[in-house]
Amino acid sequence: MDISFNALKKCKLCPHNCGADRFAGNSGYCRSDYNYNISSIVAHKGEEPPISGVKGICNIFFSHCNLQCVYCQNFQISGNTTAHSNKYWDFEKVLSDIQQHLDAGCKAIGYVSPSHQIPQMVSIIRAFEHHSPKPVFVYNTNGYDKVDTLKELEGLIDIYLPDLKYLDGSLSKELSDVPAYPEIAKKALKEMFRQKGTVLRYSDEHHAESGMIIRHLVLPGCVQNSLDVLHFIAEELSPKIHISLMSQYYPIHMAMNYKNINRVLSKREYEIVVNEAEKLGLTKGWIQALDSTDHYRPDFENEQPFE
């Protein structure tokens, strides 16, 4: 699998397999070209504690996405037709901004929604892989990834931070425009797990340095989907893997047009999911307070979206 910029001449980096010539313009499902399509490069303190650390992680928020979730909290930049997301960065500017955050104390570089920007991501990794001290490289993905692409990233990525959104294809089709998400995400996570296993390795300062953390956002009215996700993790990966069960869902973007998810998560719904995780032995990781819905609403019109 070619993950160089040459791959963008007939792009099949993600499961959409568009075959688009991205040097010819903004084409394919993600409507991205060959440039560094980046919305923001910021120090972000809202990730899981060992990922953010004290100073935050230097997150690179790529524009556009290979999913189109109707409830995406990053909808301002993830939409494949929105003008805001069409921002092109000079490579030297990208490196300079990242260096400023590393100088300010960030220990890790996070690549957010990178599945359709793999060559761009790899070029940034190559620029910093011999940096002293070497930053931790975090692949922060929606889980809709191609196994062949992930195999080429082995040895480059320190921490995989995937979502596992759905094991219900009707939900993934309705809410994210990808009916095959369950099958594809399961294969992708199995490949990430093959590379990293269950051990999350820490530095002396308790910053995560290597491993895998699976995120799952519990959606209102979709408890059975969440239970299925947990059973897959425990039974087909390992109950020893670290998980992050998120309650931060808030009906935003187009979610108000979908009756079942046009509300916040109830306490009872979240308790059912958390209790099932404990029953399955999935005790490593993090849960959220229900009032987290008030704290995770970025505004990418601002220079600092999370402040």
Stockholm file with secondary structure:
# STOCKHOLM 1.0

chainA/1-307         MDISFNALKKCKLCPHNCGADRFAGNSGYCRSDYNYNISSIVAHKGEEPPISGVKGICNIFFSHCNLQCVYCQNFQISGNTTAHSNKYWDFEKVLSDIQQHLDAGCKAIGYVSPSHQIPQMVSIIRAFEHHSPKPVFVYNTNGYDKVDTLKELEGLIDIYLPDLKYLDGSLSKELSDVPAYPEIAKKALKEMFRQKGTVLRYSDEHHAESGMIIRHLVLPGCVQNSLDVLHFIAEELSPKIHISLMSQYYPIHMAMNYKNINRVLSKREYEIVVNEAEKLGLTKGWIQALDSTDHYRPDFENEQPFE
#=GR chainA/1-307 SS CCCSGGGGGGBCSSTTCCCBCGGGSSBTTTTBCSSEEEEEEEEECCSCHHHHTTTCEEEEEESSCSCCCTTCTTHHHHCSSCGGGCCEECHHHHHHHHHHHHHTTCCEEEEESCTTCHHHHHHHHHHHTTCSSCCEEEEEECSCCCHHHHHHTTTTCSEEEEBCCCSCHHHHHHHHSCTTHHHHHHHHHHHHHHHHCSCCEECTTSCEEEEEEEEEECCTTCHHHHHHHHHHIIIIICTTSEEEEECCCCCCTTGGGSGGGSSCCCHHHHHHHHHHHHHTTCCSEEECCGGGGGTCCCCTTSSSTTC
#=GC SS_cons         CCCSGGGGGGBCSSTTCCCBCGGGSSBTTTTBCSSEEEEEEEEECCSCHHHHTTTCEEEEEESSCSCCCTTCTTHHHHCSSCGGGCCEECHHHHHHHHHHHHHTTCCEEEEESCTTCHHHHHHHHHHHTTCSSCCEEEEEECSCCCHHHHHHTTTTCSEEEEBCCCSCHHHHHHHHSCTTHHHHHHHHHHHHHHHHCSCCEECTTSCEEEEEEEEEECCTTCHHHHHHHHHHIIIIICTTSEEEEECCCCCCTTGGGSGGGSSCCCHHHHHHHHHHHHHTTCCSEEECCGGGGGTCCCCTTSSSTTC
//
